[in-house]
Amino acid sequence: MMKFFSKRPKNLTLISAAAYFFMFAVCAKGVSLYAAQHPSVENLLPVHGMIRDVRLGGQGKSTSLEIESEAGTFRYATYFGKVWPGMRLLQPGDRVDLLAEKKRLNRNRLIKGKQYYIWELIHRQRIIIPYEEVREMVLGKEAKADRFINIWLTTSFAILLLALVRKLVLLQTR
């Protein structure tokens, strides 16, 4: 075991560092594209159930509801932990209707079970979380992240290209 740690790592070159930087950017773009695929309103999961637990977020904490329905009891979270006006009125035992999307990038699925994002929430015939506002918020934040990833991808490609050109020039001057 100690022999493994005692080996010196290979020298990190400009071209290998640029290649790693570019590969990470490509992976980030892939994850971003996968995460940005949201179902249309017609394909969202309709849920009619009773609230078992309410956890309101704030200051970096997530906002979620545990809802019992015919399908079982699952946790439904708002996007980005937002506490929507009217959510403070929700109490355990209240009946709600919502449209939800399954969390596809849920790393705690084996521990916490299936989890969902809320796209629309209706409580006592009052829309607490409107679909259109969630859609605008999610698409806006994803567009900002996508711009950053595109800058990262372009920059890393340019650095990789410069490293390759540098290597070719160095090989020809030998």
Residue, then its C-alpha position, 0 to 999 in steps of 0.5 A: m500500500m505504501k509503495f502505491f503512494s511513494k511512486r512519483p506522479k508523471n510530470l504534468t505538461l502544458i498539453s496534458a493540463a490543457a487536455y484535462f481542463f478541456m475534458f472537464a469542460v466537455c463533461a460539464k457541458g454534457v451534464s448541463l445538457y442532460a440536466a436542462q432537459h425538462p418535460s413539458v407541462e403535459n408530461l409532468l407527474p400530477v400528484h394529489g396528496m397530503i402533506r406529511d412534513v414541511r421544511l421551509g428553506g432560507q439561507g442556503k437550506s432547501t425547501s421541501l414537502e414530504i407528500e403522501s399520495e397513492a404512489g407513496t410518500f416522497r420528498y418534493a423540493t422547490y428549485f434552488g430552495k426558493v420559498w414561494p409566497g404562501m408556502r408558510l401557510l402549508q401545514p401537515g395534513d393539508r391536501v395539495d395538488l402539484l405537478a412534479e419532475k423526477k430528480r434525475l441527478n439525485r445522488n442520494r437516491l439509495i439513501k433518501g429514496k425518490q425525490y422530485y422537483i415541484w413545478e406547480l403547487i395548488h393548495r385550497q384552490r390557490i396556486i402557490i407555485p405557478y408553473e410559468e414562474v418556475r419555468e422562467m426561473v429555471l430556464g434563466k438560471e440554467a442559461k446563466a450556467d450554460r453561458f459560463i460553461n460555454i466560456w469555460l469550454t471555449t477557453s479550454f479549447a483555445i488553451l489546448l489548441l495553443a498547447l498543441v501548436r506550441k508542442l508542434v513548433l518545439l518538435q520542428t525546431r529540434 
